């Protein structure tokens, strides 16, 4: 079973599309999720909905320890190929149980 994802506005549309095509339930700006939402609010939504945050916004590296959340997957390469991005998320899903993601930054 795939974990549920909250992709912030910094995640490219093609990444969201491919995650969805690979069976991930992804909340993103195309589904009533607002552009410009504060990172702290993302953390709150993540905790409330049990969704793992996926982002390339380095602010989450500063926030993850001081806020409750279902987990943060942070990628730092802006031009990572879509296939490599999805493969990385799938590897995390395969090897890290959702209970171990809670409160962590990967």
TIMI-2910 file (N, C-alpha, C, CB; in pm, 1 decimal, decimal comma, always signed):
<rs>
+----------+----------+----------+----------+----------+----------+----------+----------+----------+----------+----------+----------+------+
!      n_x !      n_y !      n_z !     ca_x !     ca_y !     ca_z !      c_x !      c_y !      c_z !     cb_x !     cb_y !     cb_z ! resn !
+----------+----------+----------+----------+----------+----------+----------+----------+----------+----------+----------+----------+------+
!    +83,8 !   -118,9 !     +0,0 !     +0,0 !     +0,0 !     +0,0 !    +87,8 !   +124,6 !     +0,0 !    -95,1 !     +0,2 !   +121,7 !  Unk !
!    +57,3 !   +218,8 !    -83,4 !   +137,3 !   +340,9 !    -90,9 !    +94,6 !   +439,7 !    +17,3 !   +124,6 !   +405,3 !   -230,1 !  Unk !
!   +189,7 !   +520,6 !    +62,0 !   +153,8 !   +623,1 !   +158,8 !    +90,8 !   +741,3 !    +87,0 !   +277,1 !   +667,9 !   +239,7 !  Unk !
!    +16,7 !   +820,1 !   +161,3 !    -49,5 !   +938,2 !   +106,4 !    +48,4 !  +1054,8 !   +110,4 !   -180,1 !   +972,1 !   +185,6 !  Unk !
!    +43,7 !  +1138,9 !     +7,3 !   +142,4 !  +1245,2 !    -11,1 !    +74,4 !  +1381,6 !    -10,6 !   +220,3 !  +1224,8 !   -142,5 !  Unk !
!   +141,3 !  +1478,9 !    +48,5 !   +105,5 !  +1618,9 !    +37,2 !   +223,4 !  +1685,7 !    -33,6 !    +75,0 !  +1684,8 !   +179,3 !  Unk !
!   +205,9 !  +1719,9 !   -160,3 !   +311,9 !  +1784,1 !   -239,1 !   +290,1 !  +1935,2 !   -233,8 !   +312,4 !  +1732,1 !   -388,1 !  Unk !
!   +390,0 !  +2007,7 !   -189,0 !   +371,7 !  +2153,0 !   -183,0 !   +385,7 !  +2213,0 !   -322,5 !   +473,9 !  +2217,4 !    -85,9 !  Unk !
!   +365,4 !  +2342,8 !   -329,6 !   +362,2 !  +2411,6 !   -459,2 !   +495,0 !  +2408,8 !   -534,5 !   +321,0 !  +2554,0 !   -438,9 !  Unk !
!   +602,8 !  +2373,7 !   -466,6 !   +733,8 !  +2369,4 !   -531,2 !   +756,2 !  +2240,5 !   -611,2 !   +842,7 !  +2384,1 !   -426,8 !  Unk !
!   +668,9 !  +2143,9 !   -592,5 !   +681,8 !  +2017,1 !   -664,3 !   +622,0 !  +2034,0 !   -803,2 !   +611,9 !  +1900,3 !   -587,1 !  Unk !
!   +698,1 !  +1997,3 !   -903,9 !   +653,3 !  +2013,9 !  -1042,2 !   +531,3 !  +1927,9 !  -1073,0 !   +766,1 !  +1979,5 !  -1138,3 !  Unk !
!   +446,2 !  +1981,4 !  -1158,7 !   +323,9 !  +1911,3 !  -1200,7 !   +355,3 !  +1771,9 !  -1254,6 !   +249,6 !  +1992,8 !  -1307,5 !  Unk !
!   +460,2 !  +1758,5 !  -1333,1 !   +493,8 !  +1629,1 !  -1391,2 !   +529,5 !  +1527,5 !  -1282,5 !   +610,1 !  +1643,9 !  -1490,0 !  Unk !
!   +591,2 !  +1573,2 !  -1173,6 !   +623,2 !  +1482,7 !  -1062,7 !   +494,9 !  +1433,4 !   -996,3 !   +713,9 !  +1553,2 !   -958,8 !  Unk !
!   +401,6 !  +1525,6 !   -974,5 !   +273,3 !  +1489,7 !   -913,9 !   +198,6 !  +1392,1 !  -1004,4 !   +187,4 !  +1616,1 !   -887,8 !  Unk !
!   +196,7 !  +1422,2 !  -1131,8 !   +127,9 !  +1336,0 !  -1228,3 !   +186,0 !  +1194,6 !  -1225,8 !   +138,1 !  +1395,1 !  -1370,4 !  Unk !
!   +317,4 !  +1183,5 !  -1222,9 !   +381,0 !  +1051,1 !  -1224,3 !   +363,4 !   +977,0 !  -1092,0 !   +529,3 !  +1064,8 !  -1255,5 !  Unk !
!   +364,6 !  +1049,1 !   -980,4 !   +335,8 !   +983,7 !   -852,7 !   +194,6 !   +925,4 !   -855,7 !   +351,2 !  +1083,7 !   -734,4 !  Unk !
!    +99,5 !  +1004,0 !   -905,1 !    -38,9 !   +955,2 !   -914,9 !    -48,1 !   +835,7 !  -1008,9 !   -132,5 !  +1067,3 !   -963,5 !  Unk !
!    +23,5 !   +840,5 !  -1120,4 !    +22,2 !   +729,2 !  -1216,2 !    +81,8 !   +602,3 !  -1155,1 !    +99,7 !   +767,4 !  -1343,2 !  Unk !
!   +163,4 !   +619,8 !  -1050,7 !   +224,7 !   +505,8 !   -982,4 !   +149,0 !   +467,4 !   -855,0 !   +369,7 !   +537,4 !   -948,5 !  Unk !
!    +25,6 !   +514,6 !   -843,4 !    -61,6 !   +471,0 !   -735,9 !    -61,6 !   +553,1 !   -609,5 !    -27,4 !   +337,6 !   -701,3 !  Unk !
!    +10,1 !   +663,8 !   -606,6 !    +13,6 !   +747,5 !   -487,8 !   -106,3 !   +842,0 !   -485,4 !   +144,7 !   +827,0 !   -482,0 !  Unk !
!   -164,5 !   +859,0 !   -369,0 !   -272,1 !   +955,2 !   -345,4 !   -202,7 !  +1086,7 !   -310,2 !   -372,2 !   +907,1 !   -229,6 !  Unk !
!   -207,3 !  +1183,9 !   -403,3 !   -131,8 !  +1308,2 !   -387,2 !   -226,3 !  +1428,7 !   -377,0 !    -33,8 !  +1327,0 !   -505,0 !  Unk !
!   -216,2 !  +1503,0 !   -266,5 !   -285,7 !  +1631,4 !   -252,2 !   -189,4 !  +1737,9 !   -303,6 !   -330,0 !  +1659,5 !   -101,2 !  Unk !
!   -240,5 !  +1824,1 !   -391,5 !   -156,0 !  +1926,4 !   -454,9 !   -243,0 !  +2044,9 !   -492,3 !    -82,5 !  +1869,8 !   -580,8 !  Unk !
!   -185,8 !  +2149,8 !   -547,0 !   -257,7 !  +2273,9 !   -577,3 !   -368,9 !  +2257,7 !   -680,2 !   -161,2 !  +2376,6 !   -626,1 !  Unk !
!   -372,7 !  +2146,5 !   -753,2 !   -480,3 !  +2127,3 !   -851,4 !   -607,6 !  +2071,4 !   -787,7 !   -433,4 !  +2033,8 !   -962,3 !  Unk !
!   -605,1 !  +2048,1 !   -657,2 !   -721,3 !  +1991,2 !   -590,0 !   -769,3 !  +2074,6 !   -472,6 !   -689,8 !  +1853,1 !   -542,9 !  Unk !
!   -772,7 !  +2206,4 !   -489,1 !   -820,3 !  +2292,6 !   -382,4 !   -714,8 !  +2327,5 !   -279,1 !   -934,4 !  +2228,4 !   -315,0 !  Unk !
!   -593,9 !  +2294,4 !   -305,7 !   -481,4 !  +2321,2 !   -217,4 !   -419,2 !  +2452,1 !   -264,3 !   -376,4 !  +2202,9 !   -218,0 !  Unk !
!   -409,5 !  +2550,9 !   -177,5 !   -375,1 !  +2687,2 !   -218,4 !   -225,8 !  +2713,6 !   -233,9 !   -430,2 !  +2782,7 !   -119,9 !  Unk !
!   -192,4 !  +2786,1 !   -340,9 !    -56,5 !  +2835,8 !   -359,8 !    -30,8 !  +2939,8 !   -251,3 !    -36,1 !  +2896,6 !   -504,0 !  Unk !
!    +88,9 !  +2939,0 !   -195,6 !   +125,0 !  +3036,7 !    -93,3 !    +90,7 !  +2993,8 !    +48,5 !    +57,7 !  +3165,6 !   -122,4 !  Unk !
!    +46,2 !  +2870,7 !    +65,0 !    +16,6 !  +2819,5 !   +198,9 !   +145,6 !  +2816,2 !   +280,4 !    -48,1 !  +2677,5 !   +191,8 !  Unk !
!   +138,1 !  +2861,2 !   +403,9 !   +256,5 !  +2865,1 !   +491,2 !   +305,9 !  +2723,5 !   +520,0 !   +224,2 !  +2938,5 !   +624,1 !  Unk !
!   +435,7 !  +2709,6 !   +531,0 !   +496,0 !  +2578,0 !   +555,9 !   +445,1 !  +2516,1 !   +685,8 !   +648,4 !  +2589,7 !   +560,5 !  Unk !
!   +422,7 !  +2598,0 !   +787,4 !   +370,8 !  +2547,3 !   +914,7 !   +231,8 !  +2487,1 !   +893,8 !   +365,6 !  +2660,4 !  +1021,1 !  Unk !
!   +152,2 !  +2548,7 !   +808,6 !    +19,9 !  +2494,5 !   +777,6 !    +32,1 !  +2360,1 !   +704,0 !    -60,7 !  +2595,4 !   +692,3 !  Unk !
!   +132,7 !  +2346,9 !   +618,0 !   +158,7 !  +2217,5 !   +553,2 !   +184,9 !  +2110,7 !   +658,8 !   +279,1 !  +2227,7 !   +455,7 !  Unk !
!   +263,9 !  +2146,9 !   +759,5 !   +294,8 !  +2053,0 !   +866,6 !   +166,7 !  +2010,8 !   +938,7 !   +394,7 !  +2115,3 !   +966,1 !  Unk !
!    +81,6 !  +2107,1 !   +969,1 !    -44,2 !  +2077,0 !  +1037,2 !   -132,6 !  +1986,9 !   +952,0 !   -118,6 !  +2206,0 !  +1071,4 !  Unk !
!   -143,6 !  +2017,7 !   +823,1 !   -223,7 !  +1934,2 !   +732,6 !   -166,0 !  +1793,9 !   +722,9 !   -231,2 !  +1997,5 !   +592,8 !  Unk !
!    -35,4 !  +1785,4 !   +719,2 !    +31,5 !  +1655,8 !   +712,1 !     -3,9 !  +1571,0 !   +832,7 !   +183,2 !  +1673,7 !   +702,6 !  Unk !
!     +3,4 !  +1629,3 !   +950,3 !    -27,1 !  +1556,3 !  +1073,8 !   -173,7 !  +1516,4 !  +1077,7 !     +7,7 !  +1641,2 !  +1197,1 !  Unk !
!   -262,7 !  +1610,1 !  +1044,5 !   -407,2 !  +1585,2 !  +1051,4 !   -453,2 !  +1480,1 !   +950,7 !   -483,3 !  +1714,5 !  +1028,0 !  Unk !
!   -397,8 !  +1485,8 !   +829,7 !   -443,1 !  +1396,6 !   +722,2 !   -356,6 !  +1271,6 !   +707,7 !   -445,0 !  +1471,5 !   +591,1 !  Unk !
!   -245,9 !  +1265,6 !   +780,8 !   -157,0 !  +1150,5 !   +767,1 !    -88,5 !  +1145,4 !   +632,0 !   -233,8 !  +1023,4 !   +789,0 !  Unk !
!    -58,6 !  +1261,7 !   +576,5 !     +6,7 !  +1270,2 !   +445,8 !   +153,6 !  +1307,8 !   +463,0 !    -65,2 !  +1373,2 !   +355,2 !  Unk !
!   +240,6 !  +1237,3 !   +393,9 !   +383,7 !  +1265,4 !   +394,9 !   +409,2 !  +1384,8 !   +303,4 !   +466,8 !  +1140,4 !   +349,5 !  Unk !
!   +479,7 !  +1484,6 !   +353,4 !   +511,9 !  +1603,1 !   +273,7 !   +626,2 !  +1569,4 !   +178,8 !   +549,7 !  +1724,0 !   +365,0 !  Unk !
!   +609,8 !  +1606,5 !    +52,5 !   +716,6 !  +1595,6 !    -46,9 !   +742,3 !  +1736,4 !    -97,5 !   +678,5 !  +1496,7 !   -165,2 !  Unk !
!   +868,5 !  +1778,6 !    -92,7 !   +901,1 !  +1915,0 !   -132,7 !  +1048,7 !  +1926,8 !   -166,9 !   +864,2 !  +2013,9 !    -21,9 !  Unk !
!  +1083,3 !  +2036,9 !   -231,3 !  +1224,1 !  +2072,5 !   -247,0 !  +1250,7 !  +2207,6 !   -179,9 !  +1263,5 !  +2077,1 !   -397,5 !  Unk !
!  +1160,9 !  +2246,9 !    -90,6 !  +1173,0 !  +2371,1 !    -14,8 !  +1254,6 !  +2343,2 !   +111,5 !  +1032,1 !  +2429,6 !    +21,1 !  Unk !
!  +1374,3 !  +2397,8 !   +118,3 !  +1466,4 !  +2372,8 !   +230,0 !  +1411,7 !  +2420,7 !   +364,8 !  +1599,3 !  +2440,6 !   +202,8 !  Unk !
!  +1307,7 !  +2503,7 !   +365,0 !  +1249,4 !  +2549,1 !   +491,5 !  +1201,7 !  +2431,4 !   +576,8 !  +1132,7 !  +2644,6 !   +464,5 !  Unk !
!  +1160,2 !  +2322,8 !   +513,1 !  +1112,8 !  +2207,5 !   +588,8 !  +1224,5 !  +2143,1 !   +671,0 !  +1052,2 !  +2104,8 !   +494,6 !  Unk !
!  +1348,6 !  +2158,6 !   +626,6 !  +1461,3 !  +2104,3 !   +703,1 !  +1476,9 !  +2177,5 !   +836,3 !  +1591,6 !  +2114,4 !   +621,4 !  Unk !
!  +1434,1 !  +2301,8 !   +841,9 !  +1440,2 !  +2379,3 !   +966,5 !  +1317,2 !  +2355,9 !  +1054,5 !  +1453,4 !  +2528,5 !   +935,0 !  Unk !
!  +1205,3 !  +2317,8 !   +994,9 !  +1078,7 !  +2308,1 !  +1067,4 !  +1043,8 !  +2168,6 !  +1117,9 !   +969,6 !  +2355,4 !   +980,3 !  Unk !
!  +1098,9 !  +2066,3 !  +1057,4 !  +1047,8 !  +1931,6 !  +1082,2 !  +1059,7 !  +1886,0 !  +1227,7 !  +1119,9 !  +1834,7 !   +994,6 !  Unk !
!  +1159,2 !  +1933,6 !  +1300,2 !  +1177,2 !  +1890,0 !  +1438,9 !  +1082,5 !  +1959,9 !  +1536,5 !  +1320,0 !  +1914,2 !  +1481,7 !  Unk !
!  +1033,1 !  +2076,1 !  +1500,4 !   +951,8 !  +2154,2 !  +1593,7 !   +801,8 !  +2146,4 !  +1567,0 !   +994,5 !  +2297,1 !  +1589,3 !  Unk !
!   +760,2 !  +2065,0 !  +1470,5 !   +617,8 !  +2052,4 !  +1437,0 !   +582,4 !  +1905,9 !  +1415,3 !   +583,2 !  +2135,5 !  +1310,7 !  Unk !
!   +460,4 !  +1870,7 !  +1451,7 !   +411,0 !  +1736,2 !  +1426,4 !   +378,9 !  +1723,1 !  +1278,0 !   +286,0 !  +1704,9 !  +1513,6 !  Unk !
!   +412,4 !  +1609,5 !  +1219,2 !   +384,1 !  +1583,5 !  +1078,3 !   +398,8 !  +1434,6 !  +1051,7 !   +478,3 !  +1665,6 !   +985,9 !  Unk !
!   +348,0 !  +1390,5 !   +937,1 !   +352,1 !  +1248,4 !   +900,1 !   +483,5 !  +1208,5 !   +835,6 !   +238,5 !  +1216,0 !   +806,2 !  Unk !
!   +574,7 !  +1302,3 !   +819,8 !   +703,9 !  +1277,0 !   +757,2 !   +730,0 !  +1377,1 !   +647,1 !   +710,5 !  +1135,2 !   +702,0 !  Unk !
!   +856,7 !  +1402,0 !   +619,3 !   +896,5 !  +1494,8 !   +513,0 !  +1000,0 !  +1426,3 !   +425,6 !   +952,7 !  +1628,4 !   +571,7 !  Unk !
!   +972,6 !  +1424,8 !   +296,1 !  +1070,4 !  +1379,5 !   +197,6 !  +1115,9 !  +1504,7 !   +123,9 !  +1010,1 !  +1270,2 !    +98,1 !  Unk !
!  +1242,0 !  +1536,8 !   +139,3 !  +1297,1 !  +1658,6 !    +81,6 !  +1398,4 !  +1621,7 !    -25,3 !  +1362,0 !  +1747,7 !   +190,4 !  Unk !
!  +1378,7 !  +1672,8 !   -145,4 !  +1477,0 !  +1651,8 !   -251,0 !  +1537,0 !  +1786,7 !   -285,4 !  +1413,2 !  +1584,2 !   -377,1 !  Unk !
!  +1667,4 !  +1788,8 !   -313,3 !  +1732,9 !  +1917,5 !   -333,2 !  +1777,2 !  +1945,0 !   -476,1 !  +1850,1 !  +1926,4 !   -244,5 !  Unk !
!  +1769,2 !  +1846,9 !   -560,5 !  +1809,8 !  +1867,9 !   -699,1 !  +1690,2 !  +1916,8 !   -780,2 !  +1868,0 !  +1737,8 !   -760,3 !  Unk !
!  +1698,5 !  +2040,2 !   -828,5 !  +1587,4 !  +2101,5 !   -901,4 !  +1557,7 !  +2033,2 !  -1034,3 !  +1616,8 !  +2246,6 !   -925,8 !  Unk !
!  +1658,5 !  +1976,8 !  -1096,1 !  +1640,0 !  +1919,2 !  -1229,4 !  +1651,4 !  +1766,9 !  -1230,0 !  +1741,3 !  +1977,8 !  -1324,9 !  Unk !
!  +1611,7 !  +1704,3 !  -1119,6 !  +1615,3 !  +1559,2 !  -1113,0 !  +1518,2 !  +1503,1 !  -1218,1 !  +1578,9 !  +1508,6 !   -969,0 !  Unk !
!  +1558,4 !  +1399,9 !  -1290,5 !  +1467,2 !  +1340,6 !  -1388,1 !  +1343,3 !  +1282,6 !  -1318,8 !  +1539,2 !  +1231,0 !  -1469,1 !  Unk !
!  +1230,8 !  +1289,5 !  -1385,0 !  +1104,9 !  +1241,9 !  -1328,0 !  +1115,9 !  +1095,9 !  -1285,0 !   +990,8 !  +1258,6 !  -1429,0 !  Unk !
!  +1176,2 !  +1013,1 !  -1367,7 !  +1187,1 !   +870,9 !  -1334,1 !  +1269,9 !   +849,8 !  -1207,5 !  +1249,4 !   +793,3 !  -1450,7 !  Unk !
!  +1376,0 !   +927,0 !  -1191,0 !  +1459,3 !   +915,0 !  -1071,3 !  +1382,9 !   +963,3 !   -947,9 !  +1590,3 !   +995,3 !  -1088,0 !  Unk !
!  +1306,2 !  +1068,4 !   -962,3 !  +1225,1 !  +1120,4 !   -852,5 !  +1125,2 !  +1015,2 !   -804,1 !  +1151,1 !  +1247,8 !   -896,4 !  Unk !
!  +1048,6 !   +960,0 !   -897,2 !   +947,8 !   +860,3 !   -861,7 !  +1014,8 !   +735,5 !   -804,6 !   +861,6 !   +823,8 !   -984,6 !  Unk !
!  +1124,1 !   +693,9 !   -864,4 !  +1196,9 !   +576,2 !   -814,0 !  +1241,2 !   +599,1 !   -669,4 !  +1320,2 !   +545,4 !   -903,7 !  Unk !
!  +1288,1 !   +719,3 !   -638,0 !  +1330,9 !   +751,4 !   -502,5 !  +1216,3 !   +746,0 !   -403,0 !  +1394,3 !   +887,9 !   -499,4 !  Unk !
!  +1101,5 !   +802,3 !   -438,9 !   +985,2 !   +799,0 !   -350,4 !   +938,4 !   +655,1 !   -331,4 !   +870,6 !   +886,3 !   -406,9 !  Unk !
!   +938,8 !   +577,5 !   -438,4 !   +896,9 !   +437,6 !   -428,2 !   +991,9 !   +356,9 !   -339,5 !   +889,2 !   +374,4 !   -567,5 !  Unk !
!  +1119,7 !   +385,9 !   -344,5 !  +1216,4 !   +317,0 !   -257,2 !  +1190,1 !   +349,9 !   -111,0 !  +1361,1 !   +355,9 !   -294,6 !  Unk !
!  +1163,0 !   +475,2 !    -83,6 !  +1131,4 !   +514,5 !    +53,5 !  +1006,2 !   +441,0 !    +99,3 !  +1112,0 !   +668,3 !    +64,4 !  Unk !
!   +905,1 !   +439,2 !    +14,4 !   +781,0 !   +369,9 !    +48,2 !   +806,1 !   +221,2 !    +75,6 !   +678,7 !   +386,1 !    -65,1 !  Unk !
!   +892,7 !   +162,1 !     -2,4 !   +920,3 !    +18,3 !    +10,8 !   +996,4 !    -15,4 !   +139,2 !   +999,7 !    -30,4 !   -109,4 !  Unk !
!  +1091,5 !    +69,0 !   +175,3 !  +1181,5 !    +34,4 !   +284,9 !  +1157,3 !   +106,2 !   +417,6 !  +1318,4 !    +60,9 !   +242,7 !  Unk !
!  +1075,9 !   +211,4 !   +416,7 !  +1050,8 !   +286,2 !   +540,0 !   +900,1 !   +283,3 !   +569,5 !  +1103,1 !   +434,2 !   +527,9 !  Unk !
!   +859,1 !   +210,7 !   +671,8 !   +716,3 !   +205,6 !   +706,5 !   +664,8 !   +344,5 !   +744,0 !   +692,1 !   +106,8 !   +823,0 !  Unk !
!   +537,2 !   +373,0 !   +711,9 !   +480,4 !   +505,0 !   +744,8 !   +495,0 !   +542,3 !   +892,4 !   +333,8 !   +508,2 !   +707,4 !  Unk !
!   +488,9 !   +443,6 !   +980,5 !   +503,6 !   +473,9 !  +1123,9 !   +643,9 !   +524,8 !  +1155,0 !   +473,2 !   +349,0 !  +1208,8 !  Unk !
!   +743,1 !   +481,7 !  +1077,2 !   +879,4 !   +530,4 !  +1097,3 !   +905,0 !   +663,7 !  +1028,7 !   +978,1 !   +428,5 !  +1047,3 !  Unk !
!   +820,5 !   +702,0 !   +933,9 !   +834,2 !   +831,5 !   +867,8 !   +786,3 !   +945,7 !   +956,6 !   +756,9 !   +831,9 !   +737,1 !  Unk !
!   +686,6 !   +918,3 !  +1040,3 !   +625,7 !  +1023,1 !  +1124,0 !   +733,0 !  +1098,4 !  +1202,7 !   +521,8 !   +961,8 !  +1221,2 !  Unk !
!   +735,0 !  +1231,2 !  +1182,9 !   +828,1 !  +1317,5 !  +1254,0 !   +969,0 !  +1319,4 !  +1199,4 !   +833,1 !  +1277,5 !  +1393,9 !  Unk !
!   +993,5 !  +1247,0 !  +1089,5 !  +1130,1 !  +1238,6 !  +1034,9 !  +1143,4 !  +1316,1 !   +905,0 !  +1169,3 !  +1092,8 !  +1011,7 !  Unk !
!  +1267,3 !  +1344,9 !   +873,0 !  +1304,1 !  +1410,2 !   +746,8 !  +1394,6 !  +1315,0 !   +670,8 !  +1375,1 !  +1549,0 !   +770,9 !  Unk !
!  +1356,7 !  +1285,7 !   +548,4 !  +1440,3 !  +1200,6 !   +461,3 !  +1481,0 !  +1280,6 !   +338,7 !  +1364,5 !  +1069,9 !   +419,0 !  Unk !
+----------+----------+----------+----------+----------+----------+----------+----------+----------+----------+----------+----------+------+
</rs>
